[in-house]
């Protein structure tokens, strides 16, 4: 029996506005306009919804796990108003200056954890990101990677990619 498909999403630049600097304060966190509708569309099509994000600001000492968790609670509350619940949010706290880790994209460990934990079929899943490392991480986990422009509308991409999944 194969698992269910998943829409994996990068956070900064795909779900919320990429500001060109680390985002950890709720005041700086802006969910992009059509994200909730795009996620409802994917959920209605039977896709699990999982966020995979690098949060190297933790490794740099700019903020901690508590700030990331608080921001993800803000995201969960905002999506809940549209009837969307994420199946998971996975993040890498490491900065590349601390050495290579397996969980930082382009590493695939976070996707692999989500695949195992949520019974996901990687062959029927998609990862949408705004950087080449998002696509590399997806492909290393057997997931099709799709690159989008930072801060672009998400709905058209989701509709197009779910048709081909």
Secondary structure as UniProt FT lines:
FT   STRAND          6..9
FT   TURN            13..15
FT   HELIX           26..28
FT   TURN            33..34
FT   HELIX           35..44
FT   TURN            45..46
FT   STRAND          48..54
FT   HELIX           57..60
FT   HELIX           65..80
FT   TURN            81..83
FT   STRAND          88..92
FT   HELIX           96..98
FT   TURN            105..106
FT   HELIX           109..118
FT   HELIX           122..124
FT   STRAND          126..129
FT   HELIX           132..140
FT   TURN            141..142
FT   STRAND          144..147
FT   TURN            150..151
FT   HELIX           155..164
//
